[in-house]
């Protein structure tokens, strides 16, 4: 099936007389005929469902759909995008380990990596997304376990050279994890370019309607966890789960099985069935929406680029943008609907402009069906130091403008009246 068809049909196939739409299974528990039947499922959790803290039939259908969309073998949904980032790291890193991450990523993830994980004894080694291959290779340490980046960074909109980062990761025997939130599998499928694990904040374009917070981790099934000898957590017995060796018992998707049976079992950061039902509705229209987001964003970006009150426009889909060649390579259908731009006059003028918008919602959200706007330095990246803001490509005048699905003329009219107010 083509990806548009997969969005509608993957993950759930009704049998004779069953509901056409994925049902909401509002239950935390599953019943078995005998104690031995329960024991068998604990011996092999792929046989059936155990408990609603880490498995649910509605969510399972969505997980299968997203795995198919990304070209992976299995997926695990989480209660938020941050939970997906956290679990993807903790699944293979422990105290004393390090990992490499691009500096151009979401502010909440920067805080998670540089502060919270540091408290757990895990070091994040930051690299510029535009670093040379030599600089990237020099960042690796003997204890480095993975590399992390965002396809399209939030909010700087840098575009990750996935092949470059994958090549460096694999040369050092570690996987590449890519956050594909802004691109979605409609615009880019990182696994096809060498990524081993893909994560999303499903709260954004995948949902699209701002009705549920969630995340997902997708396992490509392609990384050889045994080759480098760096991952005993995958290749040696797990004493917390009756000595299971994940690469031997679950060679098709050891990363996801381990994440579910260790981290989800212990953390319980699993989405509610109703949230997964709503996410599935969003996924069904994702191809249609992404096409319109891109079309509207191109028009808005060109308008901003020609506005004399705008200092600079950051939209990789614009010809002349430094990342335009990477967009042509990795995102030929477009660079999503998110635009970052800086207004002349810095923070006070940016704030006045935003407060003058009438159609666009000033909210802590992005990638919605409705146009929304945010001042990153005052909100999502407020906890960062000035040095971290610069590294993330953010200044006081920067505005993150998420183009919605309204008629583009209405979006432009709103921008024009707000510019007139400053």
C-alpha positions in Angstrom: 0.0 0.0 0.0 1.0 3.6 -0.6 1.4 5.7 2.5 -1.9 7.5 2.1 -3.7 4.1 2.1 -1.6 3.0 5.1 -2.8 5.9 7.1 -6.3 4.6 6.7 -5.9 0.8 6.8 -2.7 -0.2 8.7 -2.9 -1.5 12.3 -6.5 -2.7 12.4 -8.4 -5.0 10.0 -12.0 -5.7 11.1 -13.3 -9.2 10.8 -16.8 -10.3 9.8 -19.3 -8.3 11.8 -16.7 -6.3 13.7 -16.5 -2.4 13.9 -15.1 -0.6 10.9 -13.4 2.0 13.2 -10.8 1.1 15.7 -12.7 0.5 18.9 -11.8 2.1 22.2 -11.0 -0.7 24.6 -11.6 1.0 27.9 -10.2 -1.6 30.2 -7.1 -1.9 32.3 -7.2 -5.7 32.6 -7.4 -8.8 30.5 -8.8 -12.1 31.6 -7.2 -15.6 31.1 -8.6 -19.1 31.4 -5.9 -20.3 33.9 -2.9 -19.3 36.0 -0.7 -21.1 33.6 -2.1 -19.0 30.8 -1.1 -15.8 32.7 2.3 -17.2 33.5 2.9 -18.0 29.8 2.2 -14.3 28.9 4.7 -13.2 31.5 7.3 -15.6 30.0 6.6 -14.1 26.6 4.8 -10.8 26.5 4.4 -10.9 22.7 1.8 -13.7 23.1 -1.0 -11.5 24.5 -1.7 -8.4 26.6 -0.7 -8.3 30.3 -1.9 -5.0 31.9 -3.1 -1.6 30.8 -0.1 0.2 32.3 1.9 -0.8 29.2 -0.4 -2.4 26.7 -3.9 -1.8 25.2 -5.6 -3.0 22.1 -6.6 0.4 20.9 -3.1 1.7 21.4 -1.6 -1.4 19.8 -3.5 -0.7 16.6 -2.0 2.8 16.5 1.5 1.5 17.3 1.2 -0.9 14.3 0.0 1.8 12.0 2.8 4.2 13.0 5.5 1.5 12.6 4.2 0.8 9.1 4.2 4.5 8.2 7.8 4.9 9.3 9.0 1.6 7.8 9.8 0.1 11.1 9.0 -3.3 12.6 7.4 -2.3 15.9 6.5 0.8 17.9 5.6 1.8 21.5 3.4 4.7 22.3 4.1 6.9 25.3 2.1 9.5 27.3 4.1 12.4 25.8 6.9 13.2 23.3 9.2 13.9 26.3 8.5 10.4 27.6 9.4 9.0 24.2 12.7 10.9 24.2 13.5 9.8 27.7 12.7 6.1 27.2 14.6 6.0 23.9 17.7 7.1 25.8 17.3 5.1 29.0 16.6 2.0 27.0 20.3 1.8 26.2 22.1 4.3 28.4 22.8 4.0 32.1 24.9 5.8 34.7 28.4 6.3 33.3 27.4 6.4 29.7 27.3 9.3 27.2 25.5 10.1 24.1 25.7 12.7 21.3 22.9 15.2 20.5 22.5 18.1 18.1 22.3 21.4 19.8 19.4 22.4 17.6 16.5 20.5 19.3 13.4 21.3 21.3 14.1 23.3 24.5 12.4 20.8 26.8 14.6 18.0 25.3 17.7 20.2 25.9 16.8 20.5 29.5 16.0 16.8 29.8 19.4 15.9 28.3 21.6 18.5 29.9 20.0 18.6 33.4 17.9 15.6 34.3 19.9 12.9 32.6 23.1 14.5 34.0 21.6 13.9 37.5 21.3 10.2 36.5 25.0 10.1 35.5 24.4 10.2 31.8 26.4 12.7 29.8 25.1 14.5 26.8 27.8 15.6 24.3 26.5 18.5 22.3 27.4 19.0 18.6 26.5 21.6 16.1 24.0 20.1 13.5 26.2 21.7 10.8 29.4 20.2 12.1 31.8 18.5 9.7 32.1 14.7 9.6 35.5 15.1 11.3 34.1 17.2 14.2 31.2 14.7 14.6 33.6 11.7 14.8 35.8 13.6 17.3 32.8 13.9 19.7 32.6 10.2 20.3 33.9 8.7 23.5 34.4 5.0 24.4 31.2 5.1 26.5 29.1 6.8 23.9 26.0 4.7 23.2 23.9 6.7 20.7 23.4 9.8 18.5 20.3 11.9 18.6 18.9 14.6 16.3 15.7 16.2 15.0 14.8 15.9 11.3 13.5 19.5 11.4 14.6 21.2 14.6 12.1 23.0 16.9 12.1 26.0 16.6 15.3 26.9 14.7 14.2 24.7 11.7 17.7 23.4 11.0 17.5 20.2 8.9 19.5 17.2 10.0 21.9 15.6 7.5 20.6 12.2 8.5 23.0 10.2 6.4 26.0 12.0 7.8 24.9 11.4 11.4 23.9 7.8 10.7 27.3 7.1 9.0 29.2 8.5 12.1 27.0 6.6 14.5 27.4 3.3 12.7 31.1 3.8 12.3 31.2 3.9 16.1 28.9 0.9 16.6 26.0 2.9 18.0 22.4 3.7 16.7 21.0 7.0 15.5 17.8 8.2 17.0 15.8 10.8 15.0 12.9 12.9 16.3 10.7 13.1 13.2 7.9 15.2 14.8 7.8 18.1 12.4 8.4 16.1 9.2 6.1 13.2 10.0 6.5 10.1 7.8 4.6 11.8 5.1 7.4 14.2 4.4 10.4 12.2 5.6 11.1 8.6 6.7 14.5 8.7 8.5 14.8 4.9 8.6 15.2 5.0 4.8 18.3 7.3 5.3 20.0 5.2 8.0 18.2 6.1 11.3 17.8 3.1 13.6 15.1 4.5 16.0 12.5 7.2 15.2 10.5 9.1 17.8 7.6 11.6 17.6 5.7 13.9 19.8 2.3 12.7 18.5 0.7 15.8 20.1 1.8 17.7 17.0 1.0 17.0 13.3 0.1 13.3 13.9 -2.8 14.3 16.1 -3.1 17.7 14.5 -6.2 18.8 16.5 -4.6 19.6 19.9 -6.7 17.1 21.7 -4.2 14.6 23.1 -0.6 14.6 24.4 1.4 11.6 23.4 4.6 10.2 21.9 5.9 7.2 20.1 9.1 5.2 19.6 9.6 3.2 16.4 12.2 0.4 16.1 13.6 0.0 12.6 14.7 -3.6 13.4 17.9 -3.0 11.4 20.5 -2.2 14.1 22.8 -5.0 15.0 23.0 -4.7 18.8 25.5 -7.5 19.2 28.1 -6.4 16.7 29.9 -3.8 18.8 29.7 -5.5 22.2 28.5 -2.1 23.6 25.0 -3.2 24.5 25.0 -6.0 27.2 21.6 -4.7 28.1 20.4 -6.3 24.9 22.7 -9.2 24.5 23.0 -10.5 28.1 20.4 -11.9 30.5 18.0 -9.3 32.0 17.7 -10.4 35.6 14.7 -8.1 36.1 12.8 -10.2 33.5 13.7 -13.8 34.3 17.0 -13.8 32.4 15.6 -12.8 29.0 18.2 -12.0 26.3 16.3 -9.6 24.1 18.4 -10.1 20.9 18.0 -13.9 21.1 14.4 -14.1 22.1 13.1 -11.1 20.2 15.5 -10.6 17.2 12.8 -8.9 15.1 12.5 -5.9 17.5 14.7 -6.2 20.7 14.7 -2.5 21.3 10.9 -2.1 21.5 10.4 -5.3 23.5 13.0 -4.2 26.0 11.6 -0.7 26.3 8.1 -2.1 27.0 9.0 -4.8 29.4 11.6 -2.8 31.3 10.8 1.0 31.1 7.1 1.0 30.4 6.6 -1.7 33.1 8.5 0.5 35.6 7.5 4.0 34.5 4.0 3.4 33.3 4.0 6.4 30.9 1.5 4.8 28.6 -1.3 6.7 26.8 -5.0 6.2 27.6 -7.1 4.2 25.1 -9.2 7.3 24.3 -6.1 9.3 23.6 -4.9 6.6 21.1 -8.4 6.6 19.5 -8.1 10.4 18.9 -4.6 10.0 17.6 -5.7 7.4 15.1 -8.3 9.9 13.8 -5.6 12.4 13.2 -3.4 9.9 11.4 -6.1 9.0 9.0 -6.1 12.6 7.5 -2.3 13.2 7.9 -1.4 13.0 4.2 -4.1 15.5 3.2 -3.2 17.9 6.0 0.5 17.8 5.5 0.1 18.7 1.8 -2.0 21.8 2.8 0.3 22.8 5.6 3.2 22.9 3.2 1.3 24.8 0.6 0.2 27.5 3.0 3.6 27.7 4.7 5.4 28.4 1.4 3.1 31.4 0.7 3.4 32.8 4.2 7.2 32.3 4.2 7.6 34.2 1.0 5.4 37.0 2.3 7.5 37.3 5.5 10.7 37.1 3.4 9.7 40.2 1.5 8.5 42.2 4.6 10.8 45.0 5.5 9.9 44.7 9.2 11.3 41.2 9.3 15.0 40.7 10.1 15.2 37.1 8.8 13.1 34.2 8.0 14.0 30.6 8.9 12.0 28.2 6.6 14.1 25.5 5.0 11.6 25.2 2.2 12.5 28.6 0.8 15.0 28.7 -2.0 18.1 30.4 -0.7 17.8 28.9 2.8 21.0 27.1 3.8 19.1 23.9 4.4 17.2 24.0 1.1 19.5 21.4 -0.5 18.9 19.0 2.4 15.2 19.6 2.0 15.4 18.6 -1.6 17.2 15.4 -0.5 15.2 14.4 2.6 11.9 16.3 2.3 11.1 16.6 -1.4 7.4 17.1 -0.6 8.0 20.1 1.7 9.4 21.2 5.0 6.2 21.2 7.1 4.1 24.2 8.1 6.3 25.7 10.8 8.1 29.0 10.2 10.5 30.8 12.5 11.3 34.5 11.8 12.9 37.3 13.7 11.3 40.8 13.8 13.5 43.9 13.7 13.6 45.5 17.2 14.0 42.3 19.1 12.0 41.0 22.0 9.7 44.0 22.8 8.6 44.4 19.2 8.1 40.6 18.7 5.9 40.5 21.8 3.8 43.5 20.6 3.4 41.9 17.2 2.3 38.6 18.7 -0.2 40.3 21.0 -1.7 42.1 18.0 -2.5 38.9 16.1 -6.2 38.1 16.1 -6.6 34.9 14.0 -3.4 33.2 15.2 -3.6 31.8 18.7 -0.8 32.7 21.1 -0.3 29.3 22.8 2.2 26.7 23.9 1.6 24.4 21.0 2.7 23.9 17.4 1.7 21.9 14.3 -2.1 22.4 14.8 -4.9 22.6 12.3 -5.3 26.2 13.5 -2.6 28.8 13.1 -0.7 29.4 16.3 2.3 31.5 17.4 4.8 31.3 20.2 7.8 33.3 21.5 10.4 30.6 22.2 12.7 32.7 24.4 9.7 33.5 26.7 8.1 30.0 26.7 9.5 26.7 25.5 13.1 27.7 25.8 12.7 30.1 28.8 14.9 27.9 31.1 17.9 28.0 28.7 20.9 30.2 29.3 21.9 32.8 26.8 24.6 30.5 25.5 22.1 27.7 25.1 19.7 30.0 23.3 22.4 31.0 20.8 23.4 27.3 20.3 19.7 26.4 19.6 19.5 29.3 17.1 17.1 31.4 19.1 17.1 35.2 19.7 14.7 37.6 21.5 13.1 38.6 18.3 12.4 35.1 17.1 8.8 34.0 16.6 7.6 30.5 15.9 4.7 30.7 13.5 2.8 27.5 12.9 0.7 27.9 9.8 -2.7 26.2 10.0 -5.3 25.1 7.6 -7.3 28.3 7.4 -7.6 30.0 4.0 -4.1 31.4 3.4 -5.5 34.8 2.6 -7.0 35.0 6.1 -3.6 34.1 7.6 -1.9 36.8 5.5 -4.5 39.4 6.5 -3.9 38.6 10.2 -0.1 39.0 9.7 -0.6 42.3 7.8 -2.8 43.9 10.5 -0.3 42.8 13.2 2.6 44.3 11.3 0.6 47.5 10.9 0.3 47.6 14.7 4.1 47.8 15.2 
